[in-house]
Amino acid sequence: MVGKTTRPWLAGTYFTIAAMALLLSLATTAAAGTGGAPTAAGSPPPAASPSGTPSSDSPSAGALRLVSAKTTPRKSFYYGYRYPKLSFTIASSQAQNDIRIDVVDAAGASVRTFFRNDVAPETETAIRWDGTTNDGRAAPNGRYTFQVSSQAGAVAARPATSSEAPSLGFDFYAYAFPLLGAHDYGGAGAVFGAGRAGHTHQGHDVMAECGVPVIAARGGRVQYSGYHSAAGNYVVIDGKGTSLDFMYAHFAEPSPLKTGDAVRTAQPIGIVGDTGSATACHLHFEIWTSPGWYEGGSPIDPLPYLQRWDRYS
């Protein structure tokens, strides 16, 4: 890969109809199971719910019971297009209830708390969590559960019998594996540091069939979207909340993303191809340290990151 000063203009500014249709259909699949976006130009995701404040008076709630509770999606990502959302309904022995909803980690500790006052029974309430803790930091990878209780601390009882069991748990991750399809990690020539004509390999090549969708390992801002004779169609994303930049190369078609666009974690950004100097269909993937891609940063071996993300994808 060469520096910014040698980049040519984008060769073709639009996806073919077939490529765009494929991205749309695969993006819908991604959104159903994760935090993926429907399209690169789609409307922004719904905002996270406000935290609210505890009741200013002595909090009051009756004997609470969960009538229904559903969490979607079951796997979410930091800065994803779809935040973890709990929709629930309570039953209570009184008409107005001061409640709290906690996001609880696998150890039982609350990482984020929401307060809602004067909640009526048999009325659906929704909470959407953006993945940040009470102190504003990104929550670590792990299994989480929504917990509904009174502001006095009594956890809402789950019904002994129900036509649909309450769904309160979900998985949350900081990064997504960047391919939605079968893949392998190639041979000796695919690794970081492998010899190339006049330089060494600055990323890792993940082998996959042409047409497999590529998604953003981490959302953020598109630093560059264009074409290069070696990289082919490629995209660079400045990762949100991290010092890292991420580069994806050899797309079959130009990405629908444009320089400056916002992109969410797990959002489809292109499809695997063999454009540029590629000799087979694959994703060339790079990670750059601060201050960033061709801004004084350095490429690092992405394979350990890819393998870690692959294990939970």
C-alpha positions as CSV (number, residue, x, y, z in Angstrom):
1,M,0.0,0.0,0.0
2,V,1.2,3.5,-0.8
3,G,0.7,6.9,0.8
4,K,-2.2,9.2,0.5
5,T,-0.4,11.5,-1.9
6,T,-0.3,8.8,-4.6
7,R,-4.0,7.8,-4.5
8,P,-5.8,8.1,-7.8
9,W,-9.5,9.1,-8.0
10,L,-12.2,6.6,-7.4
11,A,-12.6,4.4,-10.4
12,G,-16.4,4.4,-10.7
13,T,-18.6,6.0,-8.1
14,Y,-21.5,3.6,-8.0
15,F,-22.1,-0.1,-7.2
16,T,-23.5,-2.2,-9.9
17,I,-27.2,-3.0,-9.4
18,A,-26.3,-6.7,-8.6
19,A,-23.7,-5.8,-6.0
20,M,-25.9,-3.3,-4.2
21,A,-28.8,-5.8,-4.2
22,L,-26.5,-8.4,-2.6
23,L,-25.3,-5.9,0.0
24,L,-28.9,-5.0,0.9
25,S,-30.0,-8.6,1.3
26,L,-26.9,-9.6,3.3
27,A,-27.1,-6.4,5.4
28,T,-30.7,-7.3,6.4
29,T,-29.4,-10.7,7.6
30,A,-26.6,-9.1,9.5
31,A,-29.0,-6.6,11.2
32,A,-31.3,-9.4,12.3
33,G,-28.6,-11.1,14.3
34,T,-26.2,-8.3,15.3
35,G,-25.9,-4.6,15.2
36,G,-25.4,-4.3,11.4
37,A,-26.8,-1.5,9.3
38,P,-29.3,-1.9,6.5
39,T,-27.4,0.3,4.1
40,A,-24.4,2.6,4.2
41,A,-26.7,5.5,3.4
42,G,-29.5,4.4,5.7
43,S,-30.9,6.6,8.4
44,P,-28.9,6.9,11.7
45,P,-29.8,4.3,14.4
46,P,-32.2,5.3,17.2
47,A,-30.6,7.1,20.0
48,A,-29.8,5.4,23.3
49,S,-32.2,5.9,26.1
50,P,-31.6,8.6,28.7
51,S,-30.5,7.4,32.1
52,G,-33.3,9.3,33.9
53,T,-33.1,10.2,37.6
54,P,-34.4,8.5,40.7
55,S,-37.7,9.6,42.2
56,S,-37.2,12.8,44.1
57,D,-39.7,11.6,46.8
58,S,-39.4,8.3,48.6
59,P,-39.4,5.8,45.7
60,S,-42.6,3.7,45.7
61,A,-43.5,0.5,43.8
62,G,-45.8,-2.4,44.4
63,A,-45.0,-6.0,44.3
64,L,-43.5,-6.2,40.8
65,R,-43.8,-9.0,38.3
66,L,-42.5,-9.2,34.7
67,V,-45.4,-9.9,32.4
68,S,-43.2,-9.9,29.4
69,A,-39.6,-9.1,28.5
70,K,-37.8,-9.3,25.2
71,T,-34.2,-8.3,24.3
72,T,-33.0,-7.6,20.7
73,P,-30.6,-8.3,19.1
74,R,-29.1,-11.2,21.0
75,K,-25.6,-10.1,19.9
76,S,-24.6,-6.5,19.9
77,F,-21.5,-4.4,19.3
78,Y,-20.1,-1.2,20.6
79,Y,-21.1,1.7,18.3
80,G,-23.3,-0.8,16.5
81,Y,-26.2,0.1,14.3
82,R,-28.6,-1.6,16.6
83,Y,-28.1,-1.1,20.3
84,P,-29.3,-3.8,22.8
85,K,-32.9,-3.0,23.5
86,L,-35.2,-4.4,26.2
87,S,-39.0,-4.1,25.8
88,F,-40.9,-5.1,28.9
89,T,-44.2,-4.9,30.7
90,I,-44.7,-5.2,34.5
91,A,-47.6,-6.1,36.7
92,S,-47.9,-4.5,40.0
93,S,-50.1,-4.2,43.1
94,Q,-50.2,-0.4,42.7
95,A,-51.0,2.0,39.8
96,Q,-47.7,3.9,39.7
97,N,-44.2,2.5,40.2
98,D,-40.7,3.9,40.5
99,I,-38.4,1.4,38.9
100,R,-34.8,0.9,37.8
101,I,-33.4,-1.1,35.0
102,D,-29.8,-2.3,35.3
103,V,-27.4,-3.8,32.7
104,V,-25.7,-6.5,34.7
105,D,-22.5,-8.3,33.8
106,A,-21.7,-12.0,34.2
107,A,-20.4,-11.4,37.7
108,G,-23.6,-9.8,38.8
109,A,-22.3,-6.2,38.9
110,S,-24.4,-3.4,37.4
111,V,-22.5,-1.5,34.7
112,R,-25.3,0.9,33.7
113,T,-28.5,2.0,35.4
114,F,-31.7,3.6,34.1
115,F,-34.5,5.1,36.2
116,R,-38.1,5.4,35.3
117,N,-40.7,6.9,37.6
118,D,-44.5,6.5,37.7
119,V,-44.5,3.4,35.4
120,A,-48.0,2.0,35.0
121,P,-48.7,-1.7,35.0
122,E,-49.6,-3.4,31.7
123,T,-47.8,-0.7,29.7
124,E,-44.8,-1.6,27.6
125,T,-41.5,0.2,28.4
126,A,-38.4,0.2,26.3
127,I,-34.7,0.8,27.2
128,R,-32.0,1.0,24.6
129,W,-28.4,0.8,25.9
130,D,-25.5,2.2,23.9
131,G,-22.8,0.0,25.4
132,T,-21.3,2.6,27.8
133,T,-21.0,2.2,31.5
134,N,-22.2,4.6,34.2
135,D,-18.9,6.4,34.0
136,G,-19.1,6.8,30.2
137,R,-16.6,4.1,29.2
138,A,-17.2,1.3,26.7
139,A,-18.3,-1.8,28.5
140,P,-16.0,-4.9,28.0
141,N,-16.8,-7.9,26.0
142,G,-19.1,-10.4,27.7
143,R,-22.5,-11.7,28.5
144,Y,-25.0,-9.2,30.0
145,T,-28.5,-9.3,31.3
146,F,-31.2,-6.6,31.8
147,Q,-32.6,-6.6,35.3
148,V,-35.9,-4.8,36.3
149,S,-36.5,-3.9,39.9
150,S,-38.0,-1.3,42.1
151,Q,-35.9,1.7,43.0
152,A,-36.0,0.4,46.6
153,G,-34.1,-2.7,45.3
154,A,-36.7,-5.5,45.0
155,V,-36.1,-7.4,41.7
156,A,-39.2,-7.9,39.7
157,A,-40.3,-11.6,39.9
158,R,-40.5,-13.6,36.7
159,P,-43.8,-15.3,36.1
160,A,-44.1,-19.0,37.2
161,T,-45.8,-19.8,33.9
162,S,-45.9,-17.8,30.7
163,S,-46.5,-18.5,27.0
164,E,-43.1,-16.9,26.2
165,A,-40.2,-17.0,28.7
166,P,-38.7,-13.5,29.4
167,S,-35.7,-12.7,27.3
168,L,-33.2,-10.6,29.2
169,G,-29.7,-11.7,28.2
170,F,-27.5,-10.8,25.3
171,D,-23.8,-10.8,24.2
172,F,-21.9,-7.5,23.8
173,Y,-18.6,-7.1,22.0
174,A,-16.3,-4.2,21.1
175,Y,-15.4,-5.5,17.6
176,A,-17.0,-7.7,14.9
177,F,-15.2,-10.2,12.7
178,P,-15.1,-8.4,9.3
179,L,-16.5,-11.3,7.1
180,L,-19.9,-12.8,6.9
181,G,-19.1,-16.1,5.3
182,A,-16.7,-19.1,5.1
183,H,-13.1,-18.1,5.2
184,D,-9.6,-19.2,6.1
185,Y,-6.3,-17.5,7.0
186,G,-4.3,-18.4,3.9
187,G,-0.7,-19.6,3.7
188,A,2.7,-18.1,4.4
189,G,2.2,-15.4,1.8
190,A,-1.0,-14.1,3.6
191,V,0.6,-13.2,6.9
192,F,1.8,-9.8,8.1
193,G,5.4,-9.1,7.1
194,A,5.4,-11.5,4.2
195,G,7.7,-10.4,1.3
196,R,6.2,-8.3,-1.5
197,A,7.9,-6.6,-4.4
198,G,9.7,-3.6,-2.9
199,H,8.0,-3.9,0.5
200,T,6.6,-6.2,3.1
201,H,2.9,-7.1,3.6
202,Q,1.3,-4.6,5.9
203,G,-1.8,-6.7,6.8
204,H,-3.3,-10.2,6.7
205,D,-5.2,-11.8,3.8
206,V,-8.3,-13.6,4.8
207,M,-9.3,-15.9,2.0
208,A,-13.0,-16.1,1.0
209,E,-15.1,-16.4,-2.1
210,C,-15.8,-13.3,-4.2
211,G,-19.1,-11.8,-3.1
212,V,-18.9,-12.6,0.6
213,P,-20.0,-9.5,2.5
214,V,-17.4,-7.4,4.4
215,I,-18.5,-5.6,7.5
216,A,-16.9,-3.0,9.7
217,A,-14.8,-4.5,12.5
218,R,-15.2,-1.2,14.3
219,G,-17.4,1.7,13.4
220,G,-16.3,5.2,13.2
221,R,-15.6,7.7,10.4
222,V,-14.6,6.8,6.8
223,Q,-11.1,8.2,6.4
224,Y,-10.9,7.2,2.8
225,S,-12.9,5.3,0.2
226,G,-11.4,4.9,-3.2
227,Y,-9.3,2.8,-5.6
228,H,-5.6,2.0,-5.8
229,S,-3.7,0.0,-8.4
230,A,-2.4,-2.4,-5.7
231,A,-5.3,-2.3,-3.1
232,G,-8.1,-2.2,-5.6
233,N,-11.3,-0.9,-4.2
234,Y,-10.6,-0.1,-0.6
235,V,-11.9,1.7,2.6
236,V,-10.1,3.0,5.6
237,I,-12.1,3.6,8.8
238,D,-11.0,5.7,11.8
239,G,-12.2,3.6,14.7
240,K,-14.7,5.2,17.1
241,G,-13.4,5.3,20.7
242,T,-10.1,3.7,19.8
243,S,-6.7,5.0,18.6
244,L,-6.7,2.4,15.7
245,D,-7.5,2.7,12.0
246,F,-8.7,-0.2,9.9
247,M,-8.1,-0.7,6.2
248,Y,-10.1,-3.2,4.0
249,A,-8.9,-3.8,0.4
250,H,-9.7,-5.7,-2.9
251,F,-13.5,-5.2,-2.8
252,A,-15.2,-6.5,-5.9
253,E,-16.9,-3.2,-6.4
254,P,-16.4,0.4,-5.0
255,S,-17.9,0.6,-1.5
256,P,-21.1,2.5,-1.1
257,L,-19.3,4.4,1.7
258,K,-17.8,7.8,0.9
259,T,-14.9,9.6,2.6
260,G,-16.3,11.3,5.7
261,D,-19.3,9.0,6.1
262,A,-20.2,7.6,9.6
263,V,-20.2,3.8,9.8
264,R,-21.3,1.6,12.6
265,T,-19.7,-1.6,13.9
266,A,-20.9,-4.7,11.9
267,Q,-22.3,-2.5,9.1
268,P,-21.8,-3.9,5.6
269,I,-19.1,-1.9,3.8
270,G,-18.4,-3.9,0.6
271,I,-18.0,-7.4,-0.8
272,V,-14.9,-9.6,-1.2
273,G,-13.2,-9.4,-4.6
274,D,-9.9,-9.6,-6.3
275,T,-9.4,-6.0,-7.6
276,G,-6.0,-4.4,-7.7
277,S,-3.0,-6.6,-7.5
278,A,-4.8,-9.6,-5.9
279,T,-4.4,-13.0,-7.5
280,A,-7.4,-14.6,-5.7
281,C,-10.6,-13.5,-3.9
282,H,-9.8,-12.3,-0.4
283,L,-10.0,-9.5,2.1
284,H,-6.7,-7.7,2.8
285,F,-7.1,-6.3,6.3
286,E,-4.8,-3.8,8.1
287,I,-4.7,-2.3,11.6
288,W,-2.8,0.9,12.2
289,T,-1.7,2.4,15.5
290,S,-2.1,6.1,16.5
291,P,-2.0,8.7,15.0
292,G,-3.4,6.6,12.2
293,W,-3.1,5.3,8.6
294,Y,-0.4,7.2,6.8
295,E,-0.6,9.9,9.5
296,G,2.5,8.8,11.5
297,G,1.1,5.5,12.8
298,S,2.4,2.0,12.0
299,P,0.7,-1.2,10.8
300,I,0.5,-4.0,13.3
301,D,-0.1,-7.7,12.8
302,P,-4.0,-8.0,12.7
303,L,-4.1,-11.8,12.8
304,P,-4.4,-12.2,16.7
305,Y,-7.3,-9.7,16.6
306,L,-9.0,-11.4,13.7
307,Q,-8.7,-14.8,15.4
308,R,-10.1,-13.4,18.7
309,W,-13.1,-11.8,16.9
310,D,-13.6,-15.0,14.8
311,R,-14.1,-17.1,18.0
312,Y,-17.3,-15.2,19.1
313,S,-18.7,-14.4,15.6
